[in-house]
């Protein structure tokens, strides 16, 4: 039985290259990195917690123009790598 990892794409490119069924988030504290992640992450409670933290810190005024997750890249990858999607 193989373990299927969700598709997370670490990118530094433009918003026009987000595949259907995915969305971009920015992660990091000092240096923000762009990740393209599946929409199915939205249903995960731990991802919803990250979104709540983003709302508390930034409200609806995200400095990068998209959703910015206020955690380190390592924490973000650690949380999202546990999703079974």
N, C-alpha and C positions, 0 to 999 in steps of 0.2 A: 504494500500500500504506500503510495507516494504522498508526500505532503505538498500541497499546492500553496505557494506563496502568492499573496495578492500583488498585483502589478503596481509598483510605485516607481515613478520615473522622476529622477532628480534632474532638473533642467535649469538652464539660465536663459532660455529663449523666450520668444514672445507669446502673448496670450492666444494668438491665432492657431497654435499647434496643439490644443487640448483635444484629445480624441473623444468621440461620443461616449457618454457614460462615465466621464471623468471630470474632475475640476482641479484647479490649481490652488495651493496654499503656500504661504511663505512661513518658513520655520527658522528660528534662531534668535539669539539675543542681541548680539552686535552685528554680525554678518548674516543677513537673511538669505536663505536658499529656497528656491522654488521647487516644489514637488507637485507632480500631477498624480492624483490618486483616484481610485474608483468611487463613484457616488455611493456605493454600498457601505462605505465607511461611515456614512451619516447615521446608520442604524445601530452602530456599536456604542454601548454606554460609555466606554472609556474615551472614545473620540468625541462624544457629546460633552464629556467633562472638559476636554481640551477646548472645545468651542465656547463653553461657558467661561473658561478662564480668559479666552480671547475677548469675549464680550465685556467682562469685568475690566480688563486692562485698556481696551481700545474703544469700547462701545461700537458704534457703527462707523467710526472714522478710522479706517485702517490705513496706516501710513504708506503701504505698498500698493494701494488701490484694490487689493483683494484681501481675502481672509489671512490674517497673520496670526500664527499660533505662537504664544509666548512661552516657549520651552526650548531646550537645546535640541540640536539635530539628533543626538544620541538617544535622548528620551523619546522623541517622536518616532524614530525608527524602532526603538524597543517596544513601544506601545502598539504601533501598527503591524509589526511583524507577528504579533500574537493573534491577529484576527484570522478566523477561519471562514473565508468567504468563497 
